[in-house]
Amino acid sequence: MRHEFSGRTVLPGDPRYRTLSQGFNQRWHSSPAYIRLVADEADAVAELNRALDRGLRPTVRGGGHCYEGFVDNDRGVILDLSTMRRVAAGADKFGRPMYCVEGGATNWDVYATLFREHAVTLPAGSCYSVGAGGHICGGGFGVLSRRHGLTVDHLVQVDVVTVRGGRAAVTRVNREDASGSPEQDLFWAHTGGGGGNFGVVLRYHFAIDLPEPPPRVWISSVAWPWGELVHRPGDFERLLTNFGAFLAEHSGPREPVYDGLFAILKLTHHSNGNVVLFSQWDGDDPAPLDEFKPHAPAGAASARPTRPRTTPPDHAYRDYPVPCSRAVPPISPVAGDLFRQRAYGGFSVPSGSMRQARCPPARGNGSACRRGSRTPRP
């Protein structure tokens, strides 16, 4: 079997087997018959047919970020697309110019290539290592979505290996396929509702008029210690209420100011230590951030910058999902008194790679670089 599959098939006993049997959430582990590192379109078709011929259940992995463990597959075969990560200009099946993203590309691959080679971007996720294969067919949502919509709003075509009559074949489904046709239904199933359960997504094609990236963005991070909030449940309730009320007030389709604001209140488990508010503003003038004040009570648990450490200001953003290869010039705090709490430090970030960290998170806290170092991890 080793001779038959060569180096792209990973069997039990292979030093790669245990790692490639797990996804990002290492709570889940399985024992597949083998893992196939899919090389290209023909390989995907051949390997899916091989699995069917042997009665093996196939599952598909792009970036491995399925936290629920759906890719895990005891005694089946995992089709791993992580080596199919090309991002390039191309054409759809009708010959129209498009941007093509292969199913194994990560958000980092997508943002960096589209920005550097084409001066465009996608409103997709903020985690740099999430794979396009599963992220996009789930709809795709991220820090630019309030301004530019979901990722699938820009999707035009999906090339997917499906099974018909017991045999695998590539099906290319396009937004412009005839209404009511099986192709149109299959395209629709990849725009947020199907969960990637209809085949092996080889590549996505996006409209040529993708959004331009902002020249820079402003980011902030504020934290409230869980240890204090649990003793002040009224403050916790007010924090959530005020956060939701502000966004509800400024979330209309014709919002004149805050369509460029993205904010997420991370209500992690208390063992994580903090409740964290991460915000991004993509306007030239950061002044509107000063109005982003849900007004927590004066007696609330004290807010503080995430990880308040003696840190050189040009890499103090290392805990945030931003490129850790660039220095970030400090500016004066522009939103002091946010939540009527301690002011956070504002930073202007070049949009270079669309705020995606280049290196894996450390210790589960989203840190992009080694503590006390400006050097990205390999």
Sequence and secondary structure as in RCSB ss.txt:
>XXXX:A:sequence
MRHEFSGRTVLPGDPRYRTLSQGFNQRWHSSPAYIRLVADEADAVAELNRALDRGLRPTVRGGGHCYEGFVDNDR
GVILDLSTMRRVAAGADKFGRPMYCVEGGATNWDVYATLFREHAVTLPAGSCYSVGAGGHICGGGFGVLSRRHGL
TVDHLVQVDVVTVRGGRAAVTRVNREDASGSPEQDLFWAHTGGGGGNFGVVLRYHFAIDLPEPPPRVWISSVAWP
WGELVHRPGDFERLLTNFGAFLAEHSGPREPVYDGLFAILKLTHHSNGNVVLFSQWDGDDPAPLDEFKPHAPAGA
ASARPTRPRTTPPDHAYRDYPVPCSRAVPPISPVAGDLFRQRAYGGFSVPSGSMRQARCPPARGNGSACRRGSRT
PRP
>XXXX:A:secstr
 HHHHGGGEE TTSTTHHHHT  SSTT     SEEEE  SHHHHHHHHHHHHHTT  EEEESS   TT TT  TT
SEEEE TT   EEEEE TTS EEEEEETT BHHHHHHHIIIIIS      S TT BHHHHHHTT   TTHHHH  
GGGGEEEEEEEEEETTEEEEEEEETTS TTSHHHHHHHIIIIISTT SSEEEEEEEES      SEEEEEEEEEE
HHHHTT HHHHHHHHHHHHHHHHHT STT SSGGGEEEEEE   GGG EEEEEEEE SS  GGGGG      TTS
   EESS     GGGGGGGSSS TTS   B   SSTTGGGS     EEEE TTTT  SS  BTTTTB B TT  S
B  
